Amino acid sequence: MPLLTFQKTLSRSAGVLAVVITGCASYGSSSPTLVSLQSTKGYTAVGEMQLSQVPQGVRLQGQVSGLKPGAQHGFHVHEKGDCSAPDATSAGGHFNPHSHDHGLHTSVTHHAGDLPALQADAQGVAKLDVLMQGLSLSAGVDSIRGKALVVHRDPDDGRSQPTGNSGPRVACGVIPL
């Protein structure tokens, strides 16, 4: 093969390789993160959430069963990835890296870990598919890796400080590092 033809072929191959590498990077470098929610002592709530990094934040998708039928349940990211206590108090308080007051996730100011309420259907199953802006699965102050997802027995009132008066923790799952 003449040198000029070889250089053109090599140049085209490098361009294709650059497009392939760039294309892969635009889809994110990691697969979704799965979180298994296990019931706390005295409760039956269990579930699974899938967390995906998207350009605008973190998308949470999944469901929880074993909830009180027809009821709303507070749902939060907690500061510690530790669900070892029978009541999940080992998960600490709400994830709040910016020291904001507690509020509903739709409030102007709220904890970074304030998530939308879970609404259980008549069978006690709640499904969720929400984009949480400001959270991240990457390194940094807003990263929720190594934290916990916690489901509460009662709805979050959106105003009581520091936690929204959402009652005992009924399920907890650690977000893997």
Salt bridges, closest charged atoms under 4 A:
ASP114 OD1 - HIS94 ND1 3.19
ASP114 OD1 - HIS102 ND1 2.95
ASP114 OD1 - HIS111 ND1 3.66
ASP129 OD2 - ARG59 NH2 2.71
ASP142 OD1 - HIS98 NE2 2.59
ASP154 OD2 - ARG153 NH2 3.01
ASP156 OD2 - HIS76 NE2 2.70
ASP156 OD1 - HIS102 NE2 2.80
